Amino acid sequence: MKTKFKSVTVRLDEDEDGGLSTYSEDLPGLIMVGERPEEIGPAMEMCIKALIEYEGVSVISIHRSEWRFAKTNETMFGPGHVTYLVEVPEAA
C-alpha cells in the first residue's frame, strides 16, 4: 500500500487566565485547552486521529515535532506551535 503524509500544524496561545488553548487551520475542529503543553500533548494525537478518520481516511501513524515557543517576558510560554505528520493511505 502506498502512503502519503498530511501535515497538521497546531498553534498554541496563552489565555488571559494563564491557561493554554490550541487550534489548527489545517484540521478544523481541533481545539483543546489545558494548563501546560504536557497536559494537552497526549490527547492531541487521539483527537487528530479521530478527526481525520471521521473524514473517512484511515490513519496509519502520527509523528510529532517538538513544541516551539516564542517566549516573551510577559508570558510563561508565549505563542507556540507543534507540527504533526500524519501518515495516510494514498488515494487510488
CNS distance restraints for C-alpha pairs under 8 A (distance, minus, plus):
assign (resid   1 and name CA) (resid  89 and name CA) 7.02 0.50 0.50
assign (resid   1 and name CA) (resid  90 and name CA) 7.86 0.50 0.50
assign (resid   2 and name CA) (resid  89 and name CA) 6.10 0.50 0.50
assign (resid   2 and name CA) (resid  90 and name CA) 5.54 0.50 0.50
assign (resid   3 and name CA) (resid  87 and name CA) 6.50 0.50 0.50
assign (resid   3 and name CA) (resid  88 and name CA) 5.56 0.50 0.50
assign (resid   3 and name CA) (resid  89 and name CA) 4.29 0.50 0.50
assign (resid   3 and name CA) (resid  90 and name CA) 4.63 0.50 0.50
assign (resid   4 and name CA) (resid  87 and name CA) 5.68 0.50 0.50
assign (resid   4 and name CA) (resid  88 and name CA) 5.60 0.50 0.50
assign (resid   4 and name CA) (resid  89 and name CA) 6.18 0.50 0.50
assign (resid   4 and name CA) (resid  90 and name CA) 5.49 0.50 0.50
assign (resid   5 and name CA) (resid  85 and name CA) 5.93 0.50 0.50
assign (resid   5 and name CA) (resid  86 and name CA) 5.29 0.50 0.50
assign (resid   5 and name CA) (resid  87 and name CA) 4.49 0.50 0.50
assign (resid   5 and name CA) (resid  88 and name CA) 6.16 0.50 0.50
assign (resid   6 and name CA) (resid  85 and name CA) 5.70 0.50 0.50
assign (resid   6 and name CA) (resid  86 and name CA) 5.02 0.50 0.50
assign (resid   6 and name CA) (resid  87 and name CA) 6.43 0.50 0.50
assign (resid   6 and name CA) (resid  88 and name CA) 7.31 0.50 0.50
assign (resid   7 and name CA) (resid  26 and name CA) 7.61 0.50 0.50
assign (resid   7 and name CA) (resid  83 and name CA) 6.81 0.50 0.50
assign (resid   7 and name CA) (resid  84 and name CA) 5.87 0.50 0.50
assign (resid   7 and name CA) (resid  85 and name CA) 4.77 0.50 0.50
assign (resid   7 and name CA) (resid  86 and name CA) 6.31 0.50 0.50
assign (resid   8 and name CA) (resid  24 and name CA) 7.15 0.50 0.50
assign (resid   8 and name CA) (resid  26 and name CA) 5.41 0.50 0.50
assign (resid   8 and name CA) (resid  27 and name CA) 6.66 0.50 0.50
assign (resid   8 and name CA) (resid  83 and name CA) 5.65 0.50 0.50
assign (resid   8 and name CA) (resid  84 and name CA) 5.12 0.50 0.50
assign (resid   8 and name CA) (resid  85 and name CA) 6.39 0.50 0.50
assign (resid   8 and name CA) (resid  86 and name CA) 7.43 0.50 0.50
assign (resid   9 and name CA) (resid  24 and name CA) 6.02 0.50 0.50
assign (resid   9 and name CA) (resid  25 and name CA) 7.48 0.50 0.50
assign (resid   9 and name CA) (resid  26 and name CA) 6.45 0.50 0.50
assign (resid   9 and name CA) (resid  81 and name CA) 6.74 0.50 0.50
assign (resid   9 and name CA) (resid  82 and name CA) 5.80 0.50 0.50
assign (resid   9 and name CA) (resid  83 and name CA) 4.29 0.50 0.50
assign (resid   9 and name CA) (resid  84 and name CA) 6.28 0.50 0.50
assign (resid  10 and name CA) (resid  22 and name CA) 6.43 0.50 0.50
assign (resid  10 and name CA) (resid  23 and name CA) 5.66 0.50 0.50
assign (resid  10 and name CA) (resid  24 and name CA) 4.67 0.50 0.50
assign (resid  10 and name CA) (resid  25 and name CA) 7.71 0.50 0.50
assign (resid  10 and name CA) (resid  81 and name CA) 5.40 0.50 0.50
assign (resid  10 and name CA) (resid  82 and name CA) 5.36 0.50 0.50
assign (resid  10 and name CA) (resid  83 and name CA) 6.15 0.50 0.50
assign (resid  10 and name CA) (resid  84 and name CA) 7.91 0.50 0.50
assign (resid  11 and name CA) (resid  22 and name CA) 5.39 0.50 0.50
assign (resid  11 and name CA) (resid  23 and name CA) 5.45 0.50 0.50
assign (resid  11 and name CA) (resid  24 and name CA) 6.02 0.50 0.50
assign (resid  11 and name CA) (resid  79 and name CA) 7.45 0.50 0.50
assign (resid  11 and name CA) (resid  80 and name CA) 5.86 0.50 0.50
assign (resid  11 and name CA) (resid  81 and name CA) 4.39 0.50 0.50
assign (resid  11 and name CA) (resid  82 and name CA) 6.80 0.50 0.50
assign (resid  12 and name CA) (resid  20 and name CA) 6.65 0.50 0.50
assign (resid  12 and name CA) (resid  21 and name CA) 5.72 0.50 0.50
assign (resid  12 and name CA) (resid  22 and name CA) 4.50 0.50 0.50
assign (resid  12 and name CA) (resid  23 and name CA) 6.88 0.50 0.50
assign (resid  12 and name CA) (resid  79 and name CA) 5.63 0.50 0.50
assign (resid  12 and name CA) (resid  80 and name CA) 4.87 0.50 0.50
assign (resid  12 and name CA) (resid  81 and name CA) 5.54 0.50 0.50
assign (resid  13 and name CA) (resid  20 and name CA) 5.68 0.50 0.50
assign (resid  13 and name CA) (resid  21 and name CA) 5.47 0.50 0.50
assign (resid  13 and name CA) (resid  22 and name CA) 6.40 0.50 0.50
assign (resid  13 and name CA) (resid  78 and name CA) 6.75 0.50 0.50
assign (resid  13 and name CA) (resid  79 and name CA) 4.79 0.50 0.50
assign (resid  13 and name CA) (resid  80 and name CA) 6.59 0.50 0.50
assign (resid  14 and name CA) (resid  18 and name CA) 6.10 0.50 0.50
assign (resid  14 and name CA) (resid  19 and name CA) 5.84 0.50 0.50
assign (resid  14 and name CA) (resid  20 and name CA) 4.56 0.50 0.50
assign (resid  14 and name CA) (resid  21 and name CA) 6.47 0.50 0.50
assign (resid  14 and name CA) (resid  75 and name CA) 7.55 0.50 0.50
assign (resid  14 and name CA) (resid  77 and name CA) 7.12 0.50 0.50
assign (resid  14 and name CA) (resid  78 and name CA) 6.37 0.50 0.50
assign (resid  14 and name CA) (resid  79 and name CA) 6.63 0.50 0.50
assign (resid  15 and name CA) (resid  19 and name CA) 5.18 0.50 0.50
assign (resid  15 and name CA) (resid  20 and name CA) 5.56 0.50 0.50
assign (resid  15 and name CA) (resid  21 and name CA) 6.76 0.50 0.50
assign (resid  18 and name CA) (resid  35 and name CA) 7.37 0.50 0.50
assign (resid  19 and name CA) (resid  33 and name CA) 7.18 0.50 0.50
assign (resid  19 and name CA) (resid  34 and name CA) 5.84 0.50 0.50
assign (resid  19 and name CA) (resid  35 and name CA) 4.65 0.50 0.50
assign (resid  19 and name CA) (resid  36 and name CA) 7.29 0.50 0.50
assign (resid  20 and name CA) (resid  33 and name CA) 5.52 0.50 0.50
assign (resid  20 and name CA) (resid  34 and name CA) 5.28 0.50 0.50
assign (resid  20 and name CA) (resid  35 and name CA) 5.64 0.50 0.50
assign (resid  20 and name CA) (resid  36 and name CA) 6.61 0.50 0.50
assign (resid  20 and name CA) (resid  37 and name CA) 7.66 0.50 0.50
assign (resid  21 and name CA) (resid  31 and name CA) 7.18 0.50 0.50
assign (resid  21 and name CA) (resid  32 and name CA) 5.65 0.50 0.50
assign (resid  21 and name CA) (resid  33 and name CA) 4.31 0.50 0.50
assign (resid  21 and name CA) (resid  34 and name CA) 6.56 0.50 0.50
assign (resid  22 and name CA) (resid  30 and name CA) 7.60 0.50 0.50
assign (resid  22 and name CA) (resid  31 and name CA) 5.36 0.50 0.50
assign (resid  22 and name CA) (resid  32 and name CA) 5.20 0.50 0.50
assign (resid  22 and name CA) (resid  33 and name CA) 6.35 0.50 0.50
assign (resid  23 and name CA) (resid  28 and name CA) 7.93 0.50 0.50
assign (resid  23 and name CA) (resid  29 and name CA) 7.73 0.50 0.50
assign (resid  23 and name CA) (resid  30 and name CA) 5.52 0.50 0.50
assign (resid  23 and name CA) (resid  31 and name CA) 4.64 0.50 0.50
assign (resid  23 and name CA) (resid  32 and name CA) 6.93 0.50 0.50
assign (resid  24 and name CA) (resid  28 and name CA) 6.31 0.50 0.50
assign (resid  24 and name CA) (resid  29 and name CA) 7.77 0.50 0.50
assign (resid  24 and name CA) (resid  30 and name CA) 5.91 0.50 0.50
assign (resid  24 and name CA) (resid  31 and name CA) 7.27 0.50 0.50
assign (resid  27 and name CA) (resid  48 and name CA) 7.83 0.50 0.50
assign (resid  27 and name CA) (resid  51 and name CA) 7.74 0.50 0.50
assign (resid  29 and name CA) (resid  51 and name CA) 7.62 0.50 0.50
assign (resid  30 and name CA) (resid  47 and name CA) 6.98 0.50 0.50
assign (resid  30 and name CA) (resid  48 and name CA) 7.04 0.50 0.50
assign (resid  30 and name CA) (resid  51 and name CA) 7.65 0.50 0.50
assign (resid  32 and name CA) (resid  40 and name CA) 6.97 0.50 0.50
assign (resid  32 and name CA) (resid  44 and name CA) 7.93 0.50 0.50
assign (resid  33 and name CA) (resid  40 and name CA) 6.87 0.50 0.50
assign (resid  34 and name CA) (resid  39 and name CA) 6.11 0.50 0.50
assign (resid  34 and name CA) (resid  40 and name CA) 5.84 0.50 0.50
assign (resid  35 and name CA) (resid  39 and name CA) 6.77 0.50 0.50
assign (resid  35 and name CA) (resid  40 and name CA) 7.99 0.50 0.50
assign (resid  36 and name CA) (resid  40 and name CA) 6.76 0.50 0.50
assign (resid  37 and name CA) (resid  41 and name CA) 5.83 0.50 0.50
assign (resid  37 and name CA) (resid  67 and name CA) 7.95 0.50 0.50
assign (resid  38 and name CA) (resid  42 and name CA) 7.18 0.50 0.50
assign (resid  39 and name CA) (resid  43 and name CA) 7.83 0.50 0.50
assign (resid  40 and name CA) (resid  44 and name CA) 6.27 0.50 0.50
assign (resid  41 and name CA) (resid  45 and name CA) 7.38 0.50 0.50
assign (resid  42 and name CA) (resid  46 and name CA) 7.70 0.50 0.50
assign (resid  43 and name CA) (resid  47 and name CA) 6.34 0.50 0.50
assign (resid  44 and name CA) (resid  48 and name CA) 6.15 0.50 0.50
assign (resid  45 and name CA) (resid  49 and name CA) 6.08 0.50 0.50
assign (resid  45 and name CA) (resid  62 and name CA) 7.02 0.50 0.50
assign (resid  46 and name CA) (resid  50 and name CA) 6.10 0.50 0.50
assign (resid  47 and name CA) (resid  51 and name CA) 6.10 0.50 0.50
assign (resid  48 and name CA) (resid  52 and name CA) 6.18 0.50 0.50
assign (resid  49 and name CA) (resid  53 and name CA) 6.01 0.50 0.50
assign (resid  49 and name CA) (resid  59 and name CA) 6.30 0.50 0.50
assign (resid  50 and name CA) (resid  54 and name CA) 5.97 0.50 0.50
assign (resid  51 and name CA) (resid  55 and name CA) 6.65 0.50 0.50
assign (resid  52 and name CA) (resid  56 and name CA) 6.95 0.50 0.50
assign (resid  52 and name CA) (resid  57 and name CA) 5.94 0.50 0.50
assign (resid  52 and name CA) (resid  58 and name CA) 7.40 0.50 0.50
assign (resid  52 and name CA) (resid  59 and name CA) 7.25 0.50 0.50
assign (resid  53 and name CA) (resid  57 and name CA) 4.84 0.50 0.50
assign (resid  53 and name CA) (resid  58 and name CA) 5.52 0.50 0.50
assign (resid  53 and name CA) (resid  59 and name CA) 6.73 0.50 0.50
assign (resid  57 and name CA) (resid  88 and name CA) 7.04 0.50 0.50
assign (resid  57 and name CA) (resid  89 and name CA) 7.69 0.50 0.50
assign (resid  58 and name CA) (resid  88 and name CA) 6.04 0.50 0.50
assign (resid  58 and name CA) (resid  89 and name CA) 6.89 0.50 0.50
assign (resid  59 and name CA) (resid  86 and name CA) 6.93 0.50 0.50
assign (resid  59 and name CA) (resid  87 and name CA) 6.11 0.50 0.50
assign (resid  59 and name CA) (resid  88 and name CA) 5.02 0.50 0.50
assign (resid  59 and name CA) (resid  89 and name CA) 7.61 0.50 0.50
assign (resid  60 and name CA) (resid  86 and name CA) 7.57 0.50 0.50
assign (resid  60 and name CA) (resid  87 and name CA) 5.36 0.50 0.50
assign (resid  60 and name CA) (resid  88 and name CA) 5.52 0.50 0.50
assign (resid  60 and name CA) (resid  89 and name CA) 7.47 0.50 0.50
assign (resid  61 and name CA) (resid  86 and name CA) 5.95 0.50 0.50
assign (resid  61 and name CA) (resid  87 and name CA) 5.13 0.50 0.50
assign (resid  61 and name CA) (resid  88 and name CA) 7.44 0.50 0.50
assign (resid  62 and name CA) (resid  84 and name CA) 6.55 0.50 0.50
assign (resid  62 and name CA) (resid  85 and name CA) 5.73 0.50 0.50
assign (resid  62 and name CA) (resid  86 and name CA) 4.53 0.50 0.50
assign (resid  62 and name CA) (resid  87 and name CA) 6.20 0.50 0.50
assign (resid  63 and name CA) (resid  84 and name CA) 5.47 0.50 0.50
assign (resid  63 and name CA) (resid  85 and name CA) 5.10 0.50 0.50
assign (resid  63 and name CA) (resid  86 and name CA) 6.47 0.50 0.50
assign (resid  64 and name CA) (resid  82 and name CA) 7.22 0.50 0.50
assign (resid  64 and name CA) (resid  83 and name CA) 6.00 0.50 0.50
assign (resid  64 and name CA) (resid  84 and name CA) 4.45 0.50 0.50
assign (resid  64 and name CA) (resid  85 and name CA) 6.45 0.50 0.50
assign (resid  65 and name CA) (resid  82 and name CA) 5.93 0.50 0.50
assign (resid  65 and name CA) (resid  83 and name CA) 5.50 0.50 0.50
assign (resid  65 and name CA) (resid  84 and name CA) 6.33 0.50 0.50
assign (resid  66 and name CA) (resid  82 and name CA) 6.04 0.50 0.50
assign (resid  66 and name CA) (resid  83 and name CA) 7.74 0.50 0.50
assign (resid  67 and name CA) (resid  80 and name CA) 6.74 0.50 0.50
assign (resid  67 and name CA) (resid  81 and name CA) 5.71 0.50 0.50
assign (resid  67 and name CA) (resid  82 and name CA) 4.74 0.50 0.50
assign (resid  68 and name CA) (resid  80 and name CA) 5.18 0.50 0.50
assign (resid  68 and name CA) (resid  81 and name CA) 5.37 0.50 0.50
assign (resid  68 and name CA) (resid  82 and name CA) 6.31 0.50 0.50
assign (resid  69 and name CA) (resid  77 and name CA) 6.24 0.50 0.50
assign (resid  69 and name CA) (resid  78 and name CA) 5.94 0.50 0.50
assign (resid  69 and name CA) (resid  79 and name CA) 5.75 0.50 0.50
assign (resid  69 and name CA) (resid  80 and name CA) 4.09 0.50 0.50
assign (resid  69 and name CA) (resid  81 and name CA) 6.74 0.50 0.50
assign (resid  70 and name CA) (resid  77 and name CA) 7.19 0.50 0.50
assign (resid  70 and name CA) (resid  78 and name CA) 5.21 0.50 0.50
assign (resid  70 and name CA) (resid  79 and name CA) 5.54 0.50 0.50
assign (resid  70 and name CA) (resid  80 and name CA) 6.02 0.50 0.50
assign (resid  71 and name CA) (resid  75 and name CA) 6.77 0.50 0.50
assign (resid  71 and name CA) (resid  76 and name CA) 6.94 0.50 0.50
assign (resid  71 and name CA) (resid  77 and name CA) 5.19 0.50 0.50
assign (resid  71 and name CA) (resid  78 and name CA) 4.38 0.50 0.50
assign (resid  71 and name CA) (resid  79 and name CA) 7.06 0.50 0.50
assign (resid  72 and name CA) (resid  76 and name CA) 7.45 0.50 0.50
assign (resid  72 and name CA) (resid  77 and name CA) 7.38 0.50 0.50
assign (resid  72 and name CA) (resid  78 and name CA) 5.82 0.50 0.50
